[in-house]
Amino acid sequence: MESVTASALLGILAKSTTKINALKLELYSDHELRTFHTLKHIIKSQEQLRQFSLIGKQYLTEFRSIISSLESQNKSLHEVIIEGCTCNTEFKVLMNCKNLKILRIHDCDVEFSTQFLELIGNLPKLQFLTLWDINEILEDKPKIQIMLFAKLLPLTLQYLDLRRSCLSSYIDILFSNCYAPLKYLLIDHIDDEKGTKALIKFCIRRKTLNYVGVVKWLSLDDNIKKDMEEYVTLIPCERIVINC
């Protein structure tokens, strides 16, 4: 579709549509500035936007207030999905979305920083959290950051997906400090005694965890499987399907 035609259609939407419940945007950084302005206006003009998805092409780094405009939907926003983006300070606005229940971050350049932890700790109704492709923790003391993250997880959280993430390597620290009533956990692997013991102690302490989905299911050690299955059901990740 030619950009002029696309811009014209967006302009019509911005003027006439106010009852969009779910909005999915796929954006390139080189979109025209007026496209960003029109999309921002569309977001702000909605009466009750509940679901918002932003898929960045070629790692979107400039949002031109698209994310900031979600402030106007802070009471109705229920689900946010961010994929293929570099998360910057604009994302702080999500802290004001107190009714947000689902946050999924896929393949994003996320600095596992104090600012990010502050965001997670300010979502009091969060139930589903997905953090894929977090490849490094940039702080000097990653173990302390993981400990803080665990303690800040909302007491409403039921589902935590850490696949393809370096966080899977800190399972022992994470679950020694986690008090969220998790029912479902999805991780890459469980391959050491410390992680196994921490998960077992979490199961005993919280008594909520029903399923742990493991990506490397076929290589899971039989002794680890035997020890853990006294407390929780271990299954391949693809068998955990949650409709939310």
N, C-alpha and C positions, 0 to 999 in steps of 0.2 A: 504493500500500500504506500502510495506517495506520501511524503511528510505533510504536504499541504492538506490532503484529504484527511489524514489521521488527526492533524491539529484541529481541523474543522469539526470532526466528529467528537473529539474531546471537549471542544468548546460547547457543543450542543449538550453533551452530558453534564457539564459543569453548570449550565443554566437551568436544565430541566429535570435532573435526577437527584432526588434527595432521600431515597429509601433503599439505598444499596446496603445489604447486610454483610456481604463478603466481597473484598476487593483484592485482586491479584495483579501485581505489576511486574513486568519484566523490562528492565531498563539497562541501557548502555550509558556510559559516561558522556558520550558524544551526542546524546539527544539534544535538540535545540532547547535553549533556555525557556522559551515559551511553553514547551511541553511540560517541563517541571512545574512551572507556575500554574498551568491549567490543572495538572494532577493534584497539586496542593489545594487548589480551590475546590476540586471535586471532593477531596477528603473532608475539608472543613464544612462543606455544605450538607453532609449527610446527617440525618436525624439520629440514627443509631447504627454505627458501623461496628460489627461484632468480630469479624475476621479480617485480618490484613496480612497479605503475603508480599514480600519484596524479593525478587530474584534478580541478582545483579549479573550481568553478562561481562565477562572479562574483568572480574573483580571490581565492582562498582566502588568508587572511593568518594565521589561527590554526590551528595543527596539534595543539595539546594533546598533545604527545609522540608523535604518530603516527610522525613521521620518526625521532625519537630511539629508538623501539622497534626500529628496524632494526638497532640495535647487536647485538641478540640473534641476528641472521642474518648477521653480518659474515663468516663463513667460507663460507657457501653462496651468498650473493647474487651473481648473475651479471649481471643487467640491471635498471636503474632508469630509469623514464620519469616525468618531472614536467611537468605541463601546467597552465597557467592559475593559477599560484600566485605569491605573493611569497616569494622564498627568504630565509629568515632564519637565525639562528645554529644552529637545529636541524640544518641540513643539514651541519654540520661532522662529524656522525656518519658520513657516507659515506666520510670519510677512513680509517676503520677497516675498510672493506670491501675488503680487499686483493685479493680475487678478482673484483672488478667488472670486466667486460669491455665493457659497453655502458652509456653514459649519454646519455640524450636529454632535453634541456630545451627545451620548446616554449612560446612565448607566456607567458613568466614575467617577473616583475619581478626581474631579476638585476642586482645591483650588481657591475659588472666590477671587483672590488676585490681587495685583497691577500688577503682571506679566501677569495675565489673561486679565485684563482690557487693558493693553498695547497691547496685541494681537488683541483684538476686535477693538481698536482704530486705528490700522494700516492696516486695510483691506478696502481700499477706494472704492472698487467696490462690496462689499458684499451686496447681495439682500435677501438671505434666511439664517436665523440663527435659529437653533434648539438647545436648552439646556435642555435636560431631566435629571431628577434624580440628580439635584444639591440639596443636602439635608441640607447643612449648609454653612454658611459664616464664615470663620475662623478668620476674622479680628475683632478687638476689637469694631469697630464702623460700624456695618453692614449697617446702614442707609446711611452713607457717601459713602460706597462702591457702594450701589445701585444708589445713585445720580450720582456718577462718571460714572458708567456703562451706565446709561441713556444718559448722555451728550456725551459719546464717541461712541454711536451707529452711524454707518456711515449714511450719508445723502442719501445713495442709498438703504437703507434697506426697503424692502416691506413686509417681512414675518417674524414674530417672534413667535416661539413656545416654551412656558415655562411650558408645562405640566409636572406633577409629579416633580415639582421643588419648593423649598422654596421661589423662587422669586415671586411666585404668591401671597405671603403674603405681598409683598411690592408694590402692584399695585399703591397705592396712590403716593408714592415717585417716582416710576419709571416713571409714566406718567405725573407727574408735571414737570419733568426735561427732557423729551424726545422730540427731534425735528426731529427724523427720519420720513420720509413720509410713515408710515406703511399702508398697505392695508388689511393685515390679521394678527390677533392676536389669539393665542390659549393658553388658561389658564385653570387651574383647577376649579376656582370658582370666583364669584363676590358676596361677602356676607356682605359688609359693606358700609356705606354712604360715607366714605372718598375715597374708591376705585372707587365707582360709580361716584362721582363728578370729580375726577381726570381724568377718562376716558372720561367723557362728555366734560370737558374743553379741553382735547387733541383733540377730534373730532372737536370742534369749532375752535381751534387754527390752526390745520394742514389741516383739510378738506380732508383727504386722506383715513381714515379708513373706509373700506366697511363692513368687517365681523369680529365679535368676536366669536370664537368657544369656548364653555364652556363644560368641562368634566362633571361637576355636573349639567347638564342641568335640570334634573327633579326636583332638589331641589332649583332651582333659584327662589328667592323671586319675587312675581308678581309685587310689586311696583318698584323694581329695574329694572325688565324687561320693565315695562311701561316707566319709566324715560329714559332709555337708548335707547329704540327703536325709539325715536324721532330723534336720531342722527346716529345710526349704527344698522346694522342687527345682532341680536343675534341668533346663531344656535348651535346645538350639534357639537362637534369637528369633529366627523366622516363624517360630510357633507362637510367639507372643504378638497377638493382634488386639489392639485396644481401639474401640470405637468411641471417640470423644468429640 
